[in-house]
Amino acid sequence: MLIVFSLSILLYANTWSFDFASDDTMMITSNKYTQGGIDGIKKILGSDAFEGFLGKGKNLLSGGRYRPLSQIVFNLEYSAFGLNPTLWHIQNTLCFAFAMLLLYIVLLYLFKITNLKWINIAFITTLISIVHPLNTEVIANIKSFDLILTLIFILAALYWSLKWYDNKKPILLFGVFISLFLGTLSKETALTFLGVIPLSILFFRKYKAKEFWTIFGVLFAAIVSYFAMRISLLGMPKYVEVTELLNNPFLEATTSEKYATIMFTWWHYIQLYLLPINQTHDYYPYTIELKNWLNPLVVLALLLYISVTIWSAIELYKTVFKNKKTNYIAYAWLFFLLTFSVSSNLLVSIGAFMNERFIFIADIGFALILANAIINIANKFGRNNSKFTFIILIPILLLFSAKTIIRNYAWQDDYTLFTTDVNVSVNSAKCNVSAGGKSYEKAKKIVNPAKKAKILNDAEKYLKHGIEIHPKYAQAYVLLGNVYFEKEDYNNAFVTYQKAVNIGEHKDALNNIKSLGLKLHQEKKDSSSLMVLKYYNKYKTKDSDISYFIADNYLNQKNVDTAIVILNALIKRDSTYDEAYNKLGEIYGRYKNNLEVSKYYLIKAYEINPKNASVCENLGVLNGIIGNTEQSIFFFKKALDVMGKPTSQIYQNIAASYRKMGDNVKAEEYMRKAKELGIRN
């Protein structure tokens, strides 16, 4: 037990310095309900699992997901510790260690192992489950705490079920009920133990009808309670057509291709378990290409699953009705099949072709098959089977452990994860776009021009490939536009943002088009800025800031009358927009030489916002021109009071006003201040 607990911690201790990554964004770092305190807990209980990230009433997958218990734990931890990834990673590791300890205890009791020599099938199965690299995603990714929590509760439910079956203590039935109920509230995978627990009893205990159906009744009551709670709080699950490829990987597949591809993924799970190389967190389209029934691996998988399942069912029948000795492999296979069913894509869509975390609990069945094989092989070498078991087991454990520790490092942060896994998920639109997006974010923080250019080029390459795979991926165009923006390739940035908008009005794309237009305006590229801002204005006609800058662009191009028309239309629509009045005041004073109209607009702007430094300064200039020197000084000083940082020009203007009044002492005082700031040439 000490080895089990210590090894679980040792293998994942290197994750304790890692940041948040991958789905942590959805469930923790950008989830309003996780970060919402007591009110957040209420919303978690009454909402789909993704609503706190996506927004009220929204979910990614048909039917929705309901996992309130794990999310409530996240909420409480955020309230206590904030976004401290170290503490959350330690929690995942410790809970995983506890789950593996519980697995060992449950297997000992399930298999009725009383002679606790360390070489036994329960211990070997547990060791393989601890070290196997396919589990890295669950422990290294904080969000997958929901799976660890589920495993703890369903193992407890299995243990209490066996205990009651053997001892008949009524309190144990409550343990069965509450454990499975809490497991379902952690993640829907727990629902499969409605089948797994009865299966375990049939294989490893003598069938007694009354006791068997009593346990089944308690398990069924726990499942019914879960659905009753879910439906009462959320209503009936809504099954809607998912039309986004990244949430429906079979969107472009025929029915035949869909099921052939599903069967191929079933083969790939076995392949990955036996030879865990080329691991990735991303199996979105098209990490796995769509398959057809002419593919030999698809046919092989179908034959394997059907034949082994039929054989296992026959073995179960013989165990129950013929009193045949339990076949561990048959039990392990049916354990895997039942637990895997909810994430297999066969019963419900899981939104991806496959994922390593989807068999986190199911692969205990594989571990049991492998443990059984090791013991059987060792037995063929002679009487000292413990020695030969040790010889076979240790290299497997060492290789798997080394791979696990190495694989953990991919989960350091999003940038490391995405740019590592994109080498495996070469044809995944999502992974390429994620790698491109994080490369762009990293490049923005780099000062060295050569390094920055290299990472921006990598980002561009990833994003373009993501678009090739999924041409309707709006976010990919937005991110590619951002890369061009950072490269100061403004023309390509604008064209790329437009492509995102054309896919469907895209908030980020339009916001970035706005930023691009303002950037071009800032750089005095008026014709380009005008083109970009007018495009944005087609979609956001009520954006007063953009109408203002469009007018300013026209003004910079000496198209004064058009600027006036736009500004008048703006103040007609938004009568409190002080900058529009201010600009009209400038125009009528500077370009139309109409000081009365200029004064009218500037006074209106001042009445709306007396803390607008530009308005105050313009009123100071206007009053100086018309000879109202005292008022001129008043407004210049008012501008000084409200502006964050004084300019030498305003000090010069005040000095000139005092000089007009004949107050040379004051004039010199303000000229001295102007010189301290540096008089403009």
Secondary structure as GFF3:
##gff-version 3
##sequence-region A 1 681
A	DSSP	alpha_helix	2	12	.	.	.	ID=ss1
A	DSSP	three_ten_helix	13	17	.	.	.	ID=ss2
A	DSSP	alpha_helix	24	24	.	.	.	ID=ss3
A	DSSP	pi_helix	25	29	.	.	.	ID=ss4
A	DSSP	alpha_helix	37	45	.	.	.	ID=ss5
A	DSSP	alpha_helix	51	54	.	.	.	ID=ss6
A	DSSP	alpha_helix	68	81	.	.	.	ID=ss7
A	DSSP	alpha_helix	85	110	.	.	.	ID=ss8
A	DSSP	alpha_helix	121	131	.	.	.	ID=ss9
A	DSSP	three_ten_helix	133	135	.	.	.	ID=ss10
A	DSSP	alpha_helix	136	140	.	.	.	ID=ss11
A	DSSP	three_ten_helix	142	144	.	.	.	ID=ss12
A	DSSP	alpha_helix	145	167	.	.	.	ID=ss13
A	DSSP	alpha_helix	170	186	.	.	.	ID=ss14
A	DSSP	three_ten_helix	188	192	.	.	.	ID=ss15
A	DSSP	alpha_helix	193	204	.	.	.	ID=ss16
A	DSSP	alpha_helix	209	234	.	.	.	ID=ss17
A	DSSP	alpha_helix	255	274	.	.	.	ID=ss18
A	DSSP	alpha_helix	296	321	.	.	.	ID=ss19
A	DSSP	alpha_helix	328	340	.	.	.	ID=ss20
A	DSSP	three_ten_helix	341	343	.	.	.	ID=ss21
A	DSSP	three_ten_helix	356	359	.	.	.	ID=ss22
A	DSSP	alpha_helix	363	379	.	.	.	ID=ss23
A	DSSP	alpha_helix	385	408	.	.	.	ID=ss24
A	DSSP	three_ten_helix	409	411	.	.	.	ID=ss25
A	DSSP	alpha_helix	414	421	.	.	.	ID=ss26
A	DSSP	alpha_helix	429	444	.	.	.	ID=ss27
A	DSSP	alpha_helix	449	469	.	.	.	ID=ss28
A	DSSP	alpha_helix	474	486	.	.	.	ID=ss29
A	DSSP	alpha_helix	490	503	.	.	.	ID=ss30
A	DSSP	alpha_helix	507	522	.	.	.	ID=ss31
A	DSSP	alpha_helix	526	539	.	.	.	ID=ss32
A	DSSP	alpha_helix	544	556	.	.	.	ID=ss33
A	DSSP	alpha_helix	560	573	.	.	.	ID=ss34
A	DSSP	alpha_helix	578	590	.	.	.	ID=ss35
A	DSSP	alpha_helix	595	608	.	.	.	ID=ss36
A	DSSP	alpha_helix	613	625	.	.	.	ID=ss37
A	DSSP	alpha_helix	629	642	.	.	.	ID=ss38
A	DSSP	alpha_helix	648	660	.	.	.	ID=ss39
A	DSSP	alpha_helix	664	677	.	.	.	ID=ss40
###
